[in-house]
Amino acid sequence: MAGIILYRSKYGASEQYARMLAKETGFPMARLADVKPSALAAYSHVVLCSGVYAGRIAAAKFLRQNAAKLQGTRVALFAAGLSPADEATLGTLKSNHADIAGVPLFYGRGAWRHERLKAGDKLLCAMLHGMLAKKDPSQYEEPWMQTFMECYKKDCDFTDAAYLAPLLAWLDLPK
Ligand SMILES: Cc1cc2nc3c(=O)[nH]c(=O)nc-3n(C[C@H](O)[C@H](O)[C@H](O)COP(=O)(O)O)c2cc1C
């Protein structure tokens, strides 16, 4: 079984999950941006770890654009976000990504690294924080916003190897 773990991560959580997966599986890991899609034909299994930003899984675009090249390869996507790890979150992500409906999707909680926020995200998040501060938490539109408000200006890490268990079961590695 030849597999590879790819990641697309702005704030480190998806990279951390990729590292844990690489250790657990023995597969190599690489940044998605550093990989040529044609090189993936060498692998039977490809796992992508990616952050969720504004309801979208960043690496989904790569899967959409390279669907033809990945035919015959077992591909799975592991998304990391601040939303709770539950069926509702998975359901929302699936409905936001109907274009990659055939790709098994897994989810684990990510991290909030305020100091590392990139300029565009910093501005966006400052505006969001200002808007949410005027509301009662019961009126927040998205499930990740409560955690966002609690972690704003802080460093919060919710990554946990336990979130990888369903994906590892899907990989079904030889013992
Ligand atoms: C601009 C921005 C938008 C975000 N939107 C969401 C979101 O829609 N849902 C969610 O669960 N988390 C959201 N998050 C939190 C990220 O998913 C979380 O920081 C995750 O760890 C990102 O993955 P990374 O650490 O690999 O970059 C957002 C974070 C930022 C900075």
The ligand as a MOL file (V3000), in Angstrom:
LIG
                    3D

  0  0  0     0  0            999 V3000
M  V30 BEGIN CTAB
M  V30 COUNTS 31 33 0 0 0
M  V30 BEGIN ATOM
M  V30 1 C -10.8600 33.8010 8.2380 0
M  V30 2 C -11.1990 32.5470 8.9970 0
M  V30 3 C -12.4070 31.9170 8.7540 0
M  V30 4 C -12.7310 30.7530 9.4610 0
M  V30 5 N -13.9190 30.1330 9.1860 0
M  V30 6 C -14.2390 28.9930 9.8460 0
M  V30 7 C -15.4700 28.3190 9.5580 0
M  V30 8 O -16.2470 28.7020 8.6950 0
M  V30 9 N -15.7490 27.1910 10.2630 0
M  V30 10 C -14.8930 26.6970 11.2080 0
M  V30 11 O -15.2010 25.6630 11.8180 0
M  V30 12 N -13.7130 27.3050 11.5040 0
M  V30 13 C -13.3710 28.4380 10.8290 0
M  V30 14 N -12.1790 29.0580 11.0710 0
M  V30 15 C -11.2180 28.4580 12.0200 0
M  V30 16 C -10.2090 27.5740 11.2560 0
M  V30 17 O -10.8830 26.5130 10.6070 0
M  V30 18 C -9.1820 27.0130 12.2280 0
M  V30 19 O -8.3260 28.0850 12.6090 0
M  V30 20 C -8.3740 25.8550 11.6330 0
M  V30 21 O -7.4220 25.4420 12.5800 0
M  V30 22 C -7.7270 26.2670 10.3150 0
M  V30 23 O -6.8890 25.2420 9.8340 0
M  V30 24 P -5.2870 25.4570 9.8340 0
M  V30 25 O -4.8850 25.6570 11.2810 0
M  V30 26 O -4.7520 24.1800 9.2790 0
M  V30 27 O -5.0130 26.6430 9.0030 0
M  V30 28 C -11.8320 30.2160 10.4130 0
M  V30 29 C -10.6100 30.8630 10.6470 0
M  V30 30 C -10.2920 32.0080 9.9540 0
M  V30 31 C -8.9720 32.6660 10.2090 0
M  V30 END ATOM
M  V30 BEGIN BOND
M  V30 1 1 1 2
M  V30 2 1 2 3
M  V30 3 2 2 30
M  V30 4 2 3 4
M  V30 5 1 4 5
M  V30 6 1 4 28
M  V30 7 2 5 6
M  V30 8 1 6 7
M  V30 9 1 6 13
M  V30 10 2 7 8
M  V30 11 1 7 9
M  V30 12 1 9 10
M  V30 13 2 10 11
M  V30 14 1 10 12
M  V30 15 2 12 13
M  V30 16 1 13 14
M  V30 17 1 14 15
M  V30 18 1 14 28
M  V30 19 1 15 16
M  V30 20 1 16 17
M  V30 21 1 16 18
M  V30 22 1 18 19
M  V30 23 1 18 20
M  V30 24 1 20 21
M  V30 25 1 20 22
M  V30 26 1 22 23
M  V30 27 1 23 24
M  V30 28 2 24 25
M  V30 29 1 24 26
M  V30 30 1 24 27
M  V30 31 2 28 29
M  V30 32 1 29 30
M  V30 33 1 30 31
M  V30 END BOND
M  V30 END CTAB
M  END
